[in-house]
């Protein structure tokens, strides 16, 4: 009997977790990043040879806890019918705003 109750509770937990996952929104919440100063100059990166099914997302400076941190480039899995627009910094008054990279049709 005790084993049956534990099995029932485990199954119920799986069903509830699955329902929560389905109910979660399919989009990520936009995070606005504002830095008080311009990012440092871009670093020179060696871009690897092309890979079928991927596009290279070049490295960039990320604002993190009061200073810029370099994030190395990486591969993005290609999305057929879209092209990758890399993230970039834009002057916004006296500050700088990060525009996240995205796929565009």
C-alpha positions, -999 to +999 in steps of 0.1 A: +000+000+000+028+024+010+045+018-024+013+025-043+009+059-025+044+069-033+040+058-069+008+079-072+024+110-056+054+106-080+031+104-111+010+133-099+042+154-095+053+146-130+018+156-144+019+189-125+054+197-136+044+189-172+014+212-170+035+240-156+060+236-185+032+238-210+016+268-194+049+287-194+051+314-221+070+306-253+090+338-253+117+351-230+111+383-211+132+412-226+159+424-203+170+460-208+207+466-202+219+502-198+256+510-192+268+545-182+298+544-205+307+532-240+320+497-243+357+491-249+368+486-286+359+452-300+385+425-296+400+408-326+387+372-328+398+344-351+366+333-368+365+295-372+359+280-406+322+279-416+301+251-403+271+237-422+239+245-403+254+273-381+263+310-382+290+326-362+279+351-335+309+373-329+321+382-294+309+413-276+312+433-244+285+426-218+278+450-189+280+430-157+280+444-121+294+478-130+320+469-156+323+454-191+331+417-195+342+401-228+319+373-241+336+352-267+320+344-301+300+312-305+280+293-331+243+298-335+222+270-350+209+282-383+172+289-387+160+283-423+144+314-438+160+337-412+193+356-409+212+364-377+214+400-366+242+402-339+237+420-307+252+455-305+255+486-283+236+518-291+242+552-276+211+562-256+215+598-244+245+598-221+243+560-216+246+529-238+219+503-244+225+467-254+203+454-283+202+416-280+210+395-311+180+380-329+168+360-359+150+381-386+129+368-414 
